[in-house]
Amino acid sequence: LPTADKIVIMPTWRPWEIARAHGNFLETGYCKMITQMLEALPPHLQQKTMILPHPLVSRQLEQLPKSLTEKMVLNRPYDEVLQETAVLITDYSSIAYDAFYRGARVIFDWSEKDVCMEAYGPNTKLMLNETNVFGDVIYGSGQLAEVIEENYKNPQRAEYQKRYARLVEFQDGNNTKRLMELLKKDGIFAF
């Protein structure tokens, strides 16, 4: 939306960190990444920032410092949050597709991509790479402040729009309808 002015932080949950999360959530790579992203934001954009935690970590949130929890959005649908999102900062969460479709600029922090892909296992494939990613890619929080400023002040780049269009065939707002029709056709749902 043209009125969208929020910066949303949402990295992908790391299921291999579940045991550590129950013990000390602050020591997980997930929590450390969120903290680094938040700390890298320019001071004048801090009040525009929201953290959208993954639903699987909701029980661990009481361990977090107030500096993180006061920015967390817990009881609102993702759809509502994305309507307000000007910039999404993630690692490789699929929410990037929804945010970009709605006009947000996406920043991908791939500083831990290789470690995460190894932890997910050898059969894990990331659809995005350097040649098709539809947002700026950074490899550490040191680059984040500058990239946030650039993305916050400017519209989506034409280059990223072209890349997104090559990845996402339909952009007409009818994907749910198409999916339901396919599920019905395949006999998965009878309605």
C-alpha positions, 0 to 999 in steps of 0.5 A: 500500500502507498501508506505502508511505512513499517520495517518488519523483521522476520527471519525463518525459524531454525528447527534444529535450535528447538532444544537450545530455545527451551533452555536459553532462547537468547543464545539461539541463532534466530534470536541473535539474528533478530537482535543484530537486525534491530540494532543495525537499524538507523535510530530515526527508523527504530519507531517504524520497526516491528518484529514478526516472530515465527509462531513456533517461538511464541512460548520462548518470548518471555525470555527476551529483553523488553527492547525486543518484546516491545517491538513484537507483533503477536496478535495480528494476522500477517496479512494486516502487518504486511499491508503496513510493510514498506521494508521486510528484513528476512533471511529467506522466509517465504513471507518475502514473496507476499511482502514483495507482491504487496509492494514492500522492498525486501532485504535478505540477510544471508550471513548464515545461509550456508550454515542454515542450509547445512543444518536443514539437510542435504535435500534442502534447496533454496529457490533464491540465489544471487541471480534471481533474488528480488531484493538486496542481499547482505552478508552481515549486519554491518551492511544493513543500515545503509541498505535499509535507508536505500530501500526505505526511501525508494520504490521497488527496483525494476530489476527486482520486479522482473526477477520476481515475475520470473519466479511467480507466474501469477500476480493477479490476486487469484492464487487462492481461487486457483489453488482451491480449484486444483484441490477440488479437481484432484479430489482432495477437497469436495466443496 
